[in-house]
Amino acid sequence: MTQKPCLCTSLREAALALTELYDRAIEPSGLKITMFRLLRRLKNAGPSTISEFAAIVNLDRSTLGRNLKVLERDGLVTLNCGKDERSKVIHLTKKAEKAIDTATPYWEETQKQIREILDEETEKRLNQLSEFNKLSKDQSK
């Protein structure tokens, strides 16, 4: 009897393939899609504390902290003291804004290409996957 493929494995493999596709597309900007995602969200959110931004990008603070160290090392963000010594506020640098501006047209073209492959129903279902983020967070409480 043939087993059905593991949905988790299939989704992870698809995510890896898409990540590679986006990484190649935005390569002229010097960014990876994981970096672009965070920088773009920070640009939209404005300066945010690490806790605030972790909630915005749906990452735990420690994972976000590791990502921010890379962005800070690469001169894409600065971390400044917040209202008290314990909080840090994340700011985009001019270098980040330039990288975002460079990456955006490549990202948009890749989005367009992927949307041409997907039918409307598939795209809708993919957007529904964000519900798993909520489910996962609810179960971890």
Backbone hydrogen bonds in HBPLUS format (Angstrom, degrees):
<---DONOR---> <-ACCEPTOR-->    atom                        ^
c    i                          cat <-CA-CA->   ^        H-A-AA   ^      H-
h    n   atom  resd res      DA  || num        DHA   H-A  angle D-A-AA Bond
n    s   type  num  typ     dist DA aas  dist angle  dist       angle   num
A0010-SER N   A0006-CYS O   2.95 MM   4  6.22 165.9  1.97 155.5 159.7     1
A0011-LEU N   A0007-LEU O   2.89 MM   4  6.05 162.3  1.92 151.0 155.5     2
A0012-ARG N   A0008-CYS O   2.89 MM   4  6.08 159.8  1.93 150.9 156.9     3
A0013-GLU N   A0009-THR O   2.89 MM   4  6.07 162.5  1.92 153.7 158.3     4
A0014-ALA N   A0010-SER O   2.97 MM   4  6.16 157.8  2.02 145.0 151.4     5
A0015-ALA N   A0011-LEU O   2.84 MM   4  6.03 156.3  1.89 147.1 154.2     6
A0016-LEU N   A0012-ARG O   2.90 MM   4  6.15 156.0  1.95 148.5 154.6     7
A0017-ALA N   A0013-GLU O   2.99 MM   4  6.23 158.5  2.04 147.1 152.9     8
A0018-LEU N   A0014-ALA O   2.91 MM   4  6.16 160.4  1.95 151.8 157.1     9
A0019-THR N   A0015-ALA O   2.83 MM   4  5.99 156.5  1.89 147.7 154.8    10
A0020-GLU N   A0016-LEU O   3.00 MM   4  6.21 159.0  2.05 147.0 152.0    11
A0021-LEU N   A0017-ALA O   3.02 MM   4  6.27 154.2  2.09 143.9 151.3    12
A0022-TYR N   A0018-LEU O   2.89 MM   4  6.17 166.0  1.91 157.9 160.1    13
A0023-ASP N   A0019-THR O   2.82 MM   4  5.98 159.9  1.86 150.2 156.8    14
A0024-ARG N   A0020-GLU O   3.01 MM   4  6.20 163.0  2.04 149.3 152.7    15
A0025-ALA N   A0021-LEU O   3.06 MM   4  6.25 154.9  2.12 143.1 150.6    16
A0026-ILE N   A0022-TYR O   2.96 MM   4  6.17 164.6  1.98 161.5 162.6    17
A0027-GLU N   A0024-ARG O   3.44 MM   3  5.18 160.0  2.48  97.4 102.8    18
A0029-SER N   A0026-ILE O   2.89 MM   3  5.71 158.6  1.94 128.6 135.0    19
A0030-GLY N   A0027-GLU O   2.88 MM   3  5.35 159.2  1.93 119.8 126.6    20
A0035-MET N   A0032-LYS O   3.02 MM   3  5.27 123.7  2.35 102.9 116.8    21
A0036-PHE N   A0032-LYS O   2.90 MM   4  6.19 166.0  1.92 158.1 162.5    22
A0037-ARG N   A0033-ILE O   2.86 MM   4  5.94 160.6  1.90 147.7 152.2    23
A0038-LEU N   A0034-THR O   3.42 MM   4  6.59 162.9  2.45 136.3 139.6    24
A0039-LEU N   A0035-MET O   2.89 MM   4  6.13 172.1  1.89 161.7 164.1    25
A0040-ARG N   A0036-PHE O   2.81 MM   4  5.80 164.7  1.83 153.8 158.4    26
A0041-ARG N   A0037-ARG O   3.08 MM   4  6.19 159.2  2.13 143.7 149.6    27
A0042-LEU N   A0038-LEU O   2.90 MM   4  6.10 153.7  1.97 148.7 156.4    28
A0043-LYS N   A0039-LEU O   2.84 MM   4  6.05 153.1  1.91 146.7 154.4    29
A0044-ASN N   A0040-ARG O   3.05 MM   4  6.33 153.6  2.13 144.6 151.1    30
A0045-ALA N   A0041-ARG O   2.85 MM   4  6.04 151.3  1.93 144.5 153.2    31
A0046-GLY N   A0042-LEU O   2.74 MM   4  5.58 152.4  1.82 148.9 154.9    32
A0090-ILE N   A0048-SER O   2.72 MM  42  5.43 170.6  1.72 156.8 154.8    33
A0053-PHE N   A0049-THR O   2.87 MM   4  6.05 166.7  1.89 156.0 159.9    34
A0050-ILE N   A0088-LYS O   3.23 MM  38  6.24 132.2  2.47 159.9 166.4    35
A0054-ALA N   A0050-ILE O   2.83 MM   4  5.93 151.4  1.91 147.3 155.3    36
A0055-ALA N   A0051-SER O   3.24 MM   4  6.48 155.2  2.31 145.6 150.5    37
A0056-ILE N   A0052-GLU O   3.12 MM   4  6.44 150.0  2.22 142.0 150.8    38
A0057-VAL N   A0053-PHE O   2.93 MM   4  6.18 161.9  1.97 158.2 160.8    39
A0058-ASN N   A0054-ALA O   2.89 MM   4  5.69 108.2  2.42 133.6 149.3    40
A0059-LEU N   A0054-ALA O   2.99 MM   5  5.03 158.9  2.04 141.8 147.4    41
A0064-LEU N   A0060-ASP O   2.97 MM   4  6.20 172.0  1.98 162.8 165.4    42
A0065-GLY N   A0061-ARG O   2.75 MM   4  5.83 153.0  1.82 143.1 151.6    43
A0066-ARG N   A0062-SER O   3.09 MM   4  6.35 153.5  2.16 144.7 149.8    44
A0067-ASN N   A0063-THR O   3.11 MM   4  6.43 158.8  2.15 149.6 155.4    45
A0068-LEU N   A0064-LEU O   2.77 MM   4  6.03 156.2  1.82 156.7 164.1    46
A0069-LYS N   A0065-GLY O   3.03 MM   4  6.27 147.2  2.14 144.7 152.4    47
A0071-LEU N   A0067-ASN O   3.09 MM   4  6.45 162.7  2.12 150.3 155.1    48
A0072-GLU N   A0068-LEU O   2.74 MM   4  5.88 155.4  1.80 151.2 158.2    49
A0073-ARG N   A0069-LYS O   2.85 MM   4  5.96 159.3  1.89 143.4 149.7    50
A0074-ASP N   A0070-VAL O   2.95 MM   4  6.15 149.8  2.04 146.8 154.7    51
A0076-LEU N   A0071-LEU O   2.80 MM   5  5.13 160.6  1.84 167.2 160.6    52
A0075-GLY N   A0072-GLU O   2.98 MM   3  5.05 160.4  2.02 107.2 112.4    53
A0093-THR N   A0076-LEU O   3.06 MM  17  5.30 147.2  2.17 136.5 130.7    54
A0078-THR N   A0091-HIS O   2.86 MM  13  5.23 149.9  1.95 143.5 152.7    55
A0091-HIS N   A0078-THR O   2.90 MM  13  5.23 155.7  1.96 154.6 159.9    56
A0080-ASN N   A0089-VAL O   2.91 MM   9  5.16 163.6  1.93 149.3 149.6    57
A0089-VAL N   A0080-ASN O   2.64 MM   9  5.16 164.4  1.67 155.9 161.4    58
A0082-GLY N   A0087-SER O   2.81 MM   5  5.01 152.3  1.89 139.5 133.4    59
A0087-SER N   A0084-ASP O   3.24 MM   3  5.82 148.0  2.35 113.8 121.4    60
A0096-ALA N   A0093-THR O   3.11 MM   3  5.15 119.8  2.49  95.1 109.1    61
A0097-GLU N   A0093-THR O   3.06 MM   4  6.45 158.9  2.11 149.7 155.2    62
A0098-LYS N   A0094-LYS O   2.94 MM   4  6.21 156.7  2.00 152.1 158.0    63
A0099-ALA N   A0095-LYS O   2.97 MM   4  6.20 157.1  2.02 144.7 151.4    64
A0100-ILE N   A0096-ALA O   2.80 MM   4  6.05 159.0  1.84 155.7 161.3    65
A0101-ASP N   A0097-GLU O   2.98 MM   4  6.17 160.9  2.02 144.3 149.6    66
A0102-THR N   A0098-LYS O   2.91 MM   4  6.16 149.9  2.00 147.2 155.8    67
A0103-ALA N   A0099-ALA O   2.86 MM   4  6.02 160.4  1.90 150.4 155.7    68
A0104-THR N   A0100-ILE O   2.89 MM   4  5.87 153.4  1.96 153.9 159.6    69
A0106-TYR N   A0103-ALA O   3.06 MM   3  5.43 117.3  2.47 110.2 125.5    70
A0107-TRP N   A0103-ALA O   2.87 MM   4  6.05 159.3  1.91 159.5 166.3    71
A0108-GLU N   A0104-THR O   2.80 MM   4  5.97 164.5  1.82 158.2 162.2    72
A0109-GLU N   A0105-PRO O   2.99 MM   4  6.15 156.6  2.05 142.0 147.8    73
A0110-THR N   A0106-TYR O   3.02 MM   4  6.24 155.0  2.08 144.6 151.4    74
A0111-GLN N   A0107-TRP O   2.82 MM   4  6.10 158.5  1.86 153.4 159.9    75
A0112-LYS N   A0108-GLU O   2.94 MM   4  6.18 158.7  1.98 147.5 153.1    76
A0113-GLN N   A0109-GLU O   2.95 MM   4  6.22 158.6  1.99 147.7 153.1    77
A0114-ILE N   A0110-THR O   2.94 MM   4  6.15 161.9  1.97 154.3 158.7    78
A0115-ARG N   A0111-GLN O   2.88 MM   4  6.09 161.9  1.92 153.0 158.4    79
A0116-GLU N   A0112-LYS O   2.99 MM   4  6.22 141.6  2.14 144.1 154.2    80
A0117-ILE N   A0114-ILE O   3.00 MM   3  5.16 133.0  2.23 100.5 113.5    81
A0118-LEU N   A0114-ILE O   3.02 MM   4  6.35 154.1  2.09 152.2 159.7    82
A0123-GLU N   A0119-ASP O   3.04 MM   4  6.35 164.1  2.07 159.7 164.3    83
A0124-LYS N   A0120-GLU O   2.96 MM   4  6.18 156.4  2.02 146.4 153.1    84
A0125-ARG N   A0121-GLU O   2.98 MM   4  6.25 155.9  2.03 145.2 151.6    85
A0126-LEU N   A0122-THR O   2.88 MM   4  6.17 154.7  1.94 151.2 158.4    86
A0127-ASN N   A0123-GLU O   2.98 MM   4  6.25 156.5  2.04 150.1 155.9    87
A0128-GLN N   A0124-LYS O   3.04 MM   4  6.33 138.3  2.22 139.6 151.4    88
A0128-GLN N   A0125-ARG O   3.07 MM   3  4.93 123.0  2.41  90.5 105.6    89
A0129-LEU N   A0126-LEU O   3.06 MM   3  5.27 146.7  2.18 101.8 111.8    90
A0130-SER N   A0127-ASN O   3.36 MM   3  6.07 164.6  2.39 114.1 117.7    91
A0131-GLU N   A0128-GLN O   2.92 MM   3  5.74 164.3  1.94 123.4 128.4    92
A0132-PHE N   A0129-LEU O   2.89 MM   3  5.62 155.4  1.95 119.8 126.2    93
A0133-ASN N   A0130-SER O   3.02 MM   3  5.39 139.9  2.19 105.9 116.4    94
A0135-LEU N   A0131-GLU O   3.07 MM   4  6.40 161.4  2.11 150.0 155.2    95
A0136-SER N   A0132-PHE O   2.83 MM   4  5.92 163.2  1.86 148.2 152.6    96
A0137-LYS N   A0133-ASN O   3.02 MM   4  6.21 159.8  2.06 146.1 151.5    97
A0138-ASP N   A0134-LYS O   2.88 MM   4  6.08 159.5  1.92 151.8 157.7    98
A0139-GLN N   A0135-LEU O   2.99 MM   4  6.19 153.5  2.06 148.3 155.0    99
A0140-SER N   A0136-SER O   3.12 MM   4  6.30 132.8  2.36 139.0 151.0   100
A0140-SER N   A0137-LYS O   3.22 MM   3  5.18 133.1  2.45  93.8 106.3   101
A0141-LYS N   A0138-ASP O   3.43 MM   3  5.61 160.6  2.47 102.4 107.9   102
